Amino acid sequence: MKPRTLSIIAGVSYLIIFFAAIFANFFVLESILKDPLHAIQQNHMMVRFGILAFMVTVGFDVVVAWALYELYKTHPLSNLSAYFRMMHAAIMGVAIFALPVALEYNNGQEILKQVEIFNIIWLIGLFFFGIHLILLGKIIGKPKIIAFFLIIAGIMYMIDTAAHFMLPDYEVYGSIFLALVAIPGIIGEMSFAIWLLVKGGKENHEQRVKE
């Protein structure tokens, strides 16, 4: 497959992941955390769509891992980077199992317990996702600013996960950690997605034409 095609596939997949994750996290999970019984009993279809959205993110995570591997397979770190992203996708897939179970409960505490299980497993997956981003930043090299933000985001993902498990009073600093993860993460990944759609793969193609 042509590098340009692979780049577009990766870019489109990134955007699908981005929008599906926004819906699942900020509309579905937040509604459950705010009022678990109302969300499960009165808005159960929205919760089901949220679960589906999480499944979509896992599916397209695998697509991104494959497309990026194919695009940069000549780089010695490409295999390792793809493995860590696949590891993240697998762990995320396991985490999702906790959410359909929540639909069976009519007790707010039990519902929140399932969401907590989902979040804990997801956090573990994000640690490995952080390693993937660090490797990805080193792999792409250019544009340097995008590579820089990917590496910083990866480091922040790892630090945030470690902080969740190491700091007994993590909630006190939660908003700070969220900002430290979200800002470089959104800038780095969204910029990379746009770069993939606009320019990714063209340099490889031009080099082949010259050869």
N, C-alpha and C positions, 0 to 999 in steps of 0.2 A: 504494500500500500504506500502511496506517495506521502512524503513527510508533511506536505501541506494538508492533505486529507486527515492524517492522524492528528495534526495540530487543531484543526477545526472540530474534530470529534471530541478531543480533550477539552477544548474551550467551551463547547456547547454543554458537555457533561458537567463541567464546573458550574455553569450558570444554573442548570437544572438542580444540582445539589444545593446551591446557594439559596434558591427560592423555596425549594421543598423544605430545607432546614429552617428557614425563617418561619414558614407556616407552622411546622411541627413544634418548634420550640416556643415561639413567642405568641402563638395563638392557641395551640392545643395544651402544651405542658403548663404554660402560665395560667390558663383557665382552670386546669385541674388543681394546681397548687393554691389558687385563690379560693376556690369553692369546689372541693373534690366531689361531693355528692351531687351537686347541681350539674357539674360537667358530665359525670358518668350517666346520670339518670335523665337529664333533660337535653343534653347536647351530645348524646352518645355517638351520633353519626359524625359529628365533627371530630370526636376522639378517634373514631375508626379511620377517618380520612387522615388524621395525624399519624396514626400507626402506619398507614399505607405510605405516607410521605417519608417517614423514616426508612421504610423498606426501599423506596425509590432512591434515597441517598446512598444506601448500601450498594444497591445494584450499579449505580453510576460511579460509585467509588471504585468498583472493580474495573469499569470501563476506563476511567481515568488512569488507573494503575497500569493497565495494559497499553493504552495509547501512549502514555509518557515513556514506558519502557521501550516500545517500538521506535519512538521518536528519538530517544537518546541511548539506544542499546549499545552504541560504540563506546560509551563512557563506562569505566570500570565500576562505578557506584550504582549504575542503573538497575541492576538486578536486586541489590540490597534495598534500594529505595522502594522498588515495586513490592518486595516482600513485606516491608514494614507497613506500606499502605494497605496491602491485602490483609495483614494481621489486624490492623485497625478495623477494616470492614467486617472481618469475621467476628471480632469481639463486639462490634456494634450490632451485628446480626443477633448475637446471643442476648444482648441487652434488651432488644425489642421484645423478646418473649415475655418480659415482665409486664408489658403494657396491656395486652389482651386479657391477661388474668385480672387486671384491675376492673375490667368491665363486669366481672362476675360478683363484685363486692357491693354491699349496700352500707358499708361502714367507712366513714371518712378516713379514719386512722389506717385501716387496711389498704385503702386506695393509695394514700400517701406513702405507705410502706413499699408498695410496688413501684411507685415512681422513684423512690429513694434507691431501690435495687437497680432500676434502670440507670439512674445517674451514676451510681458507683461503678458499675461495669463499664459504662460509657467513658467515665474518667480514665479508667485503666487503658481503654482503647486510644484515648487522646494522647496518652504518654507516648505510645508507639507512633501515632500520627505525627507527633512533634519531631521524632527522629526522622521520619520520612521527609518532613519539610526542610530540616537541616540538610539532609542529603540532596534534596531537590535543588535547594539554593546553590549548593556546590556544583551540581551537575549542569545547571543551565548557564551559570557564569554571567551571562549577559541577557538582558540589561542588568547592570550591576545593582541598581537601586531596587529592582524587584527581587533579585537574589538576596540582597541584604535583608529586606523585610521578611522574606520566607524563612531565612535562618533565624532571625530574631523571634518570629512567631513560633517557630518550632521550639526554641529554647523556652519561651514563655509557657507553651502548652505543657512541657515537661515539668517546669517549676510549679505551675498551678496544680497539676495532679499530685506532685510530691507534697505540696503545701496542704492540700485537702487531707492527706493521710498523716502528715507529720505535725500539723498545728492543731491542738485541741480547740483553739479559739479562732479557727479559720474564718468564721462568719464575720468577725470584727473587721477583717481585712478583705472580705469577699469582693466588695465593689472595686477595690484597688486592683486585685488580681484579675478581675473581669476586664477592666480597662487595659491592663498590660497584655492580656491575651487578645482581646477583640481588636484593638487598634492596629497592631502590626499584622494580625491575621487577616482582617478585612482588606487592608491596603495591599498586602502582599499577594493574597490569593485572587482577589478581584482584578488587580492589575495584571497578574499572570494570565488569568482567564481571557482578559481583553487582548493582551499581547498575543496569546495563542490564536485568537480569532482574526486579528488584524495582520500579524506579521509572522507568526510561528510557522516553521517549516520552510519558509521561502529561501532562507540562506542555504539550507541543505540542498534544496532543489537547484539553486543557482550554481552551487559548487559542482553538482553532478553534471549539469549542462556544460560547464566549462571543461570538465574532464572529458 
